[in-house]
Amino acid sequence: MSNLFVASHNDIAEAGFPDVLCPVIFLEGCNFKCPYCLNAQLVKRENTRKIPLDFVIDKYKKDDEILISGGEPLCNKKIREFVAELRESGFSVRISTNGSFPEILEDMVVNKMVSFVAMDVKMGFDDREKWKAVSNQKETYENVLRSIEILNKGNVDCEFRTTLFPPLVGEKDIASISGRIGKGSNWFLQQFRLKKNLLGGNFFGKVMPYGTEKLKKIVGIARQNVKNTRIRDV
């Protein structure tokens, strides 16, 4: 029996992909500290309930697909073992990532370990210093760009995502990102959600999601380069 553990799992739910319903495995830990993160508990590794992977496999063995999310799943030292065991159990594995581990991502893509990758692009690339708002790792900027290049090759089905958190993502950021991801990519823009327990604290009265007109303008900028840009409710 497997001695691998997951931090949490979720019953059949929409896994953040259009028209895809599948179980979600959440792995704790993340190398990013995005202020608008909804999964602060996983990032901080606080009060997480560890569940044997065997339990998850047995519970969802009738399903064809499963999503690994987090946190940041690729920072887990046993991620390859997780994916290998899920595939051996008959699952097609989807994965969500922040793109900061290009070597692991490329290995999984080249070896066809994953069937789909969703990559969050946190902000634009005109201001390297701004990336310190989510990561203090010097190589983050280059690693994210490298991961975009890997996915742009088209060797795995994928989509890009960007959360529209006004202090970090504005019109210039959207233009910058649109110039990096493939023109034929699926790119989903999503409003950040005002919640009390966000990783960065309480933003009520401090930061508001973009209004309708601003949102239309942002989408228009994105579609100048990436025509298949859509708004996704989260």
C-alpha positions in Angstrom: 0.0 0.0 0.0 1.1 3.5 -0.7 2.7 5.6 2.0 2.0 8.8 0.1 -0.4 11.4 1.6 -2.4 14.3 0.3 -3.4 17.3 2.4 -7.0 17.3 1.3 -9.3 16.1 -1.4 -12.6 17.2 -2.8 -15.6 15.3 -4.0 -16.6 15.5 -7.6 -16.5 19.2 -8.5 -15.8 21.4 -11.4 -12.0 21.5 -11.4 -11.7 25.0 -12.8 -11.8 23.7 -16.4 -14.7 24.3 -18.8 -17.1 21.4 -18.9 -14.8 19.1 -16.8 -16.0 17.6 -13.6 -13.4 15.6 -11.7 -12.0 15.0 -8.2 -9.4 17.4 -6.9 -6.3 16.5 -4.7 -4.9 19.5 -2.8 -1.2 19.3 -1.8 0.0 21.6 1.0 2.9 24.0 0.6 3.7 26.7 -1.9 6.8 28.7 -2.8 4.6 31.7 -3.7 2.8 34.1 -1.3 0.1 35.6 -3.4 -1.9 38.1 -1.3 -5.2 37.1 -2.9 -4.7 33.3 -2.4 -7.8 31.5 -1.2 -5.9 28.5 0.1 -3.9 30.2 2.9 -4.2 27.2 5.1 -2.5 25.0 2.5 0.2 27.5 1.8 1.0 27.9 5.5 0.6 24.2 6.2 -1.7 25.0 9.0 -4.4 22.6 10.3 -4.3 20.4 7.1 -5.7 17.0 7.3 -3.5 14.3 5.8 -5.2 11.6 3.9 -3.6 8.4 2.4 -3.4 8.5 -1.3 -4.7 5.0 -1.4 -8.0 6.2 0.2 -8.4 8.8 -2.5 -7.7 6.3 -5.3 -10.2 3.9 -3.9 -12.8 6.5 -3.4 -12.6 7.9 -7.0 -11.5 4.7 -8.9 -14.6 5.0 -11.2 -13.4 8.4 -12.5 -11.2 8.8 -15.5 -9.6 12.1 -14.6 -8.2 13.7 -11.5 -6.7 17.2 -10.8 -3.7 17.9 -8.6 -3.7 21.4 -7.1 -2.5 23.2 -4.1 -0.7 25.2 -2.8 1.9 24.5 -5.5 2.0 20.8 -6.3 5.3 20.9 -8.2 7.1 22.0 -5.0 6.2 18.7 -3.4 9.2 16.4 -3.4 7.1 13.3 -4.1 5.1 14.8 -6.9 6.4 12.4 -9.5 5.5 9.5 -7.2 2.0 10.9 -6.8 1.4 11.3 -10.5 3.0 7.9 -11.3 0.7 6.1 -8.8 -2.4 7.9 -10.0 -1.6 7.0 -13.6 -0.9 3.4 -12.7 -4.3 3.3 -11.0 -5.9 4.4 -14.3 -6.3 8.1 -13.9 -5.6 10.8 -16.5 -3.8 13.5 -14.4 -4.4 17.2 -14.8 -2.2 19.6 -12.8 -2.3 23.3 -11.8 1.0 25.2 -11.3 2.4 28.6 -10.9 5.1 27.8 -13.5 8.1 28.2 -11.1 9.4 24.7 -11.6 10.1 24.4 -15.3 12.4 21.4 -15.1 9.8 19.3 -13.4 7.0 20.6 -15.7 9.1 19.8 -18.8 9.9 16.3 -17.5 6.2 15.6 -16.9 5.2 17.0 -20.3 7.9 15.2 -22.3 7.2 11.9 -20.5 3.4 12.3 -21.0 2.8 12.1 -17.3 0.0 14.7 -17.4 -2.8 15.2 -19.8 -3.5 18.9 -19.1 -1.7 21.8 -17.5 -3.2 24.9 -16.1 -0.6 27.6 -15.5 -1.3 30.7 -13.4 0.6 33.7 -14.7 0.6 36.1 -11.7 1.6 39.4 -13.4 3.4 41.0 -16.3 7.0 40.9 -17.2 7.9 44.6 -17.6 8.9 45.0 -14.0 11.0 42.2 -12.5 10.9 43.8 -9.1 7.2 43.6 -8.8 7.5 39.8 -8.7 8.8 40.1 -5.2 5.2 40.6 -4.1 4.6 36.9 -4.6 8.1 35.4 -4.4 11.5 36.2 -3.0 13.3 33.6 -5.1 15.7 35.3 -7.6 15.0 32.9 -10.4 11.2 33.1 -10.3 11.0 35.6 -13.2 13.1 33.4 -15.5 11.5 30.2 -14.4 8.0 31.4 -15.1 9.0 32.6 -18.6 10.6 29.2 -19.2 7.4 27.4 -18.2 5.4 29.5 -20.6 7.9 28.6 -23.4 7.4 24.9 -22.5 3.7 25.1 -22.8 3.8 27.2 -25.9 5.4 24.3 -27.7 2.0 22.6 -27.8 3.1 19.2 -26.5 0.3 19.0 -23.9 -3.2 20.5 -23.7 -3.1 23.6 -21.5 -4.5 26.9 -20.5 -3.2 30.0 -18.9 -4.9 31.9 -16.1 -4.4 35.3 -14.5 -6.2 36.6 -11.4 -7.0 40.3 -11.8 -5.8 41.6 -8.5 -5.6 45.4 -9.1 -2.4 46.2 -7.1 -0.5 43.6 -9.1 -2.3 43.2 -12.5 -3.2 46.2 -14.6 -3.5 47.0 -18.3 0.3 47.0 -18.9 0.6 43.6 -17.2 -2.1 42.1 -19.4 -0.4 43.5 -22.5 2.9 42.1 -21.3 1.5 38.6 -20.6 -0.3 38.6 -23.9 3.0 39.1 -25.7 4.5 36.0 -24.0 1.9 33.3 -24.2 1.0 31.7 -27.5 -1.4 33.6 -29.7 -3.5 30.4 -30.0 -3.6 29.8 -26.3 -6.7 29.6 -24.1 -6.3 32.4 -21.5 -8.7 32.9 -18.6 -8.9 36.1 -16.7 -10.5 35.8 -13.3 -11.5 38.4 -10.7 -10.0 38.1 -7.3 -12.5 37.3 -4.6 -13.0 39.3 -1.5 -12.8 36.9 1.4 -11.9 37.4 5.0 -9.2 34.7 5.1 -7.0 35.6 2.1 -3.3 34.9 2.5 -2.5 38.7 2.4 -5.1 39.6 5.0 -8.4 41.4 4.8 -8.8 43.6 1.7 -12.3 44.8 2.4 -12.4 48.5 2.0 -8.9 48.5 0.6 -9.0 46.7 -2.8 -12.0 46.2 -4.9 -12.3 43.9 -8.0 -12.3 45.7 -11.3 -15.7 47.2 -12.5 -17.5 46.1 -15.6 -16.1 48.8 -17.9 -12.5 48.3 -16.8 -12.9 44.6 -17.2 -14.0 45.0 -20.8 -11.0 47.2 -21.5 -8.6 44.7 -20.0 -10.2 41.9 -22.0 -9.9 44.0 -25.2 -6.2 44.5 -24.6 -5.7 40.8 -24.0 -7.5 39.8 -27.2 -5.3 42.0 -29.3 -2.7 39.2 -29.1 -4.6 36.2 -27.6 -8.0 36.1 -29.2 -9.2 33.2 -27.1 -9.2 35.2 -23.9 -12.2 34.8 -21.6 -13.5 35.8 -18.2 -14.0 32.9 -15.8 -15.9 33.1 -12.6 -14.2 31.5 -9.7 
